[in-house]
Amino acid sequence: MKTQSSDRFFRLCAAAGAASAAVAVALGAFGAHGLRHVISPEMLTVFETGVRYEMYHAIGMIAAGMAGNFSPTGRRWLLLAGSAFGLGTVLFSGSLYALAFSGSGWIGAITPIGGLLFLAGWVSLAAGFASTEEG
């Protein structure tokens, strides 16, 4: 069911995805030019993985937001996809950024939770695209 609240969510989801993509580009440049001599090569690889996955899922958030705005069907799935991508980015990429700077191994325990949210987001996006039910 299309509501003003869900319309606002989908607009914010697409906007948040675009903002996350911009952050990923900025962090990628920072990693390539500013961190090379500051953190170990191993931690730089961890940081770059966070950036790469943030970009992938920023695109997923944009897709979920745009599809939710224009599709009369599958909106619940698309709402779930956008939410999973956003929270997954915070947990997955955020934990990798924190790990790269701190070296604290326990932070890496958070990363798989974000990965599971990413998987849930892609499955939900597919279900939203395939859905023929209203809402």
C-alpha positions as CSV (number, residue, x, y, z in Angstrom):
1,M,0.0,0.0,0.0
2,K,1.3,3.4,-1.0
3,T,1.4,5.9,1.8
4,Q,3.0,9.3,2.3
5,S,5.2,7.8,5.0
6,S,6.5,5.1,2.6
7,D,7.0,7.6,-0.2
8,R,9.2,9.7,2.2
9,F,11.1,6.5,3.2
10,F,11.9,5.6,-0.5
11,R,13.0,9.2,-1.3
12,L,15.3,9.2,1.8
13,C,16.6,5.7,0.9
14,A,17.6,6.8,-2.6
15,A,19.2,10.0,-1.1
16,A,21.0,8.1,1.6
17,G,22.3,5.7,-1.0
18,A,23.6,8.6,-3.1
19,A,25.2,10.2,0.0
20,S,26.8,6.8,1.0
21,A,28.2,6.5,-2.5
22,A,29.8,10.0,-2.1
23,V,31.2,8.9,1.2
24,A,32.6,5.8,-0.4
25,V,34.3,7.8,-3.1
26,A,35.8,10.2,-0.5
27,L,37.0,7.4,1.7
28,G,38.4,5.5,-1.2
29,A,40.5,8.6,-2.2
30,F,41.5,9.1,1.4
31,G,42.6,5.5,1.6
32,A,44.6,5.6,-1.6
33,H,46.3,8.8,-0.9
34,G,46.3,9.5,2.8
35,L,46.5,6.1,4.5
36,R,49.1,4.3,2.5
37,H,51.9,5.3,4.9
38,V,49.7,5.5,8.1
39,I,48.3,2.0,8.4
40,S,49.7,-1.4,7.5
41,P,49.1,-2.9,4.0
42,E,46.9,-5.5,5.6
43,M,44.8,-2.9,7.4
44,L,44.7,-0.8,4.2
45,T,43.2,-3.9,2.4
46,V,40.6,-4.2,5.2
47,F,39.7,-0.5,4.8
48,E,39.4,-0.8,1.0
49,T,37.1,-3.8,1.4
50,G,34.8,-1.6,3.6
51,V,34.9,1.1,0.9
52,R,34.1,-1.3,-1.9
53,Y,31.1,-2.9,-0.1
54,E,29.8,0.5,0.9
55,M,29.7,1.5,-2.8
56,Y,28.0,-1.7,-3.8
57,H,25.3,-1.3,-1.3
58,A,24.9,2.4,-1.9
59,I,23.8,1.4,-5.4
60,G,21.4,-1.2,-3.9
61,M,19.9,1.5,-1.6
62,I,19.4,3.8,-4.6
63,A,17.8,1.0,-6.6
64,A,15.4,0.1,-3.7
65,G,14.5,3.8,-3.2
66,M,13.8,4.4,-6.8
67,A,11.9,1.2,-7.4
68,G,9.8,1.9,-4.3
69,N,8.9,5.4,-5.6
70,F,7.9,4.1,-9.0
71,S,6.6,0.6,-8.4
72,P,3.0,-0.1,-7.2
73,T,4.0,-3.6,-6.2
74,G,6.6,-5.2,-3.9
75,R,7.0,-2.1,-1.7
76,R,7.3,-4.0,1.6
77,W,10.2,-6.0,0.1
78,L,11.8,-2.8,-1.2
79,L,11.4,-1.1,2.2
80,L,13.1,-4.1,3.8
81,A,15.9,-4.1,1.2
82,G,16.7,-0.4,1.7
83,S,16.7,-0.8,5.4
84,A,18.9,-3.9,5.3
85,F,21.4,-2.2,3.0
86,G,21.6,0.9,5.2
87,L,22.1,-1.0,8.5
88,G,24.3,-3.5,6.8
89,T,26.6,-0.7,5.6
90,V,26.9,0.7,9.1
91,L,27.7,-2.7,10.6
92,F,29.9,-4.2,7.8
93,S,31.8,-1.2,6.4
94,G,31.7,0.7,9.7
95,S,33.3,-2.3,11.5
96,L,36.0,-2.7,8.8
97,Y,36.8,1.1,9.0
98,A,37.1,0.8,12.8
99,L,39.2,-2.4,12.6
100,A,41.6,-0.8,10.1
101,F,42.2,2.2,12.4
102,S,42.2,0.4,15.8
103,G,43.5,-3.1,14.9
104,S,41.1,-4.4,17.6
105,G,40.2,-7.9,16.4
106,W,36.9,-8.0,18.4
107,I,35.4,-5.3,16.1
108,G,35.7,-7.8,13.2
109,A,33.0,-9.9,15.0
110,I,30.4,-7.3,14.0
111,T,31.2,-7.6,10.3
112,P,29.4,-10.8,9.5
113,I,26.1,-9.4,10.9
114,G,26.4,-6.6,8.3
115,G,27.1,-9.2,5.7
116,L,24.0,-11.1,6.6
117,L,22.0,-7.9,6.3
118,F,23.5,-7.3,2.8
119,L,22.4,-10.8,1.8
120,A,18.9,-10.1,3.2
121,G,18.9,-6.8,1.3
122,W,19.7,-8.4,-2.1
123,V,17.1,-11.2,-1.6
124,S,14.5,-8.6,-0.6
125,L,15.3,-6.4,-3.6
126,A,14.9,-9.4,-5.9
127,A,11.6,-10.3,-4.2
128,G,10.4,-6.7,-4.5
129,F,11.2,-6.6,-8.2
130,A,9.5,-9.9,-8.8
131,S,6.5,-9.2,-6.6
132,T,3.1,-8.7,-8.3
133,E,1.2,-8.0,-5.0
134,E,0.3,-4.5,-3.9
135,G,2.2,-3.1,-1.0
